[in-house]
Amino acid sequence: MAEMADRVVVMYAGEVVEDASVFDLFANPKHPYTMGLMKSLPKMDEQLEELDSIIGSVPNPLDMPKGCSFHPRCPKATVKCIKNKPQLEEYRENHLVRCLQT
């Protein structure tokens, strides 16, 4: 992806959760879902039995969780995440994140 794109948009459950330059996203992911995706990538210099995975399952689109749609799977989730739906906000210039914990 880094060789083919300038920007990356990460989506979860039909929503943009992170939008950044490809270099910024790979070097400094901010959304817990993006972090989980990055940890699940195989590395050429490592020999692993299994790749890391993100716990849980993607929610049913007909029965989305209240608040943040990722909170049931998120290792950083708090009560605030269960009650409030985060907006896509600028973390820093040209790097948007939809997370209450950034």
N, C-alpha and C positions, 0 to 999 in steps of 0.2 A: 504494500500500500504506500509506503514512504517513497517509493520510486515513481509512483504513478499519480500522486495527488499532492496538492498544496495544502488543502484543508480536509479535515475529517469531521463528520457529524456522526455522533453515536446516538442511537435510538434505543429506547426500551419501552415496551408496551405501547407503541405507537406515538411516543413523544421524544423529542430531542432532549437528551440529558446532558450532552456536552458537544461543544462546537469550538474547534481550535485549529491552529496550523498543525500540520502533520508532525512537525518537529516538537512543538510545544506539547501536543497530546502524548506523544511517545515518551518524552522526557519528564513530563509533569502532569499526569492524569489527575483530575480532581474529583470526578464523580465515582462513588464506590463501584458502580457497575463497570465503568471504564477500567478501573483498577483491577477488577476481577477478570475482565477480558484480557488485559495485558499479562496478568499472572498465568493465564491459561495458554499463552503462546509457547510453542516448543522453542527451545534454544539449541542452536547447532553445537555448542560446546558442552552440553549437559546430557547425560545418559539417565533418563528417568523411567521408572516403571509406569507411572501415571502422571498426567498433567493435573495441575490445580483445576478445580471447578468451582462454580458459584453454587452455594447451597440452595435448595428449594427449586420451585418451578415457576415459569412465567405465568402470570395471572390470567384467568379466563377473561377475555374482553367483555363478556356479558356480566361479569361480577368482579369489577375492579376494586381493589382495596381503597378505603378512604385515605385521605392524605397523600403521601408520596407513594406512587405505585410500586416502587422498589423496596419499601420499608420491610415487608415480610422476609426478604432475602438479604437485607443489608446488615453488615456487621457493625455499622456505626449508628443505626437507627435509635432514636429516642422517642419519648412520648410526643414530642413536638412533631416528629415525622409522621406519626400515626394520625394526628389531628389536623395537620396543615399541609396543603398541597403547595409544594415549592414552585416558584416561578423561574423561568430561564433568565439568569442575571449575569452581568459581566463580572467575572472573577478578576480579570485584568484585561487590558486592551486586547481585543480580538480573541478572547477566550471566555466563552459563555458556559455556565454550569447551572443545572437545575438540581440544587441540593441545599438543604437547610444546615448541613454540617460543614460546609466549606468556608 
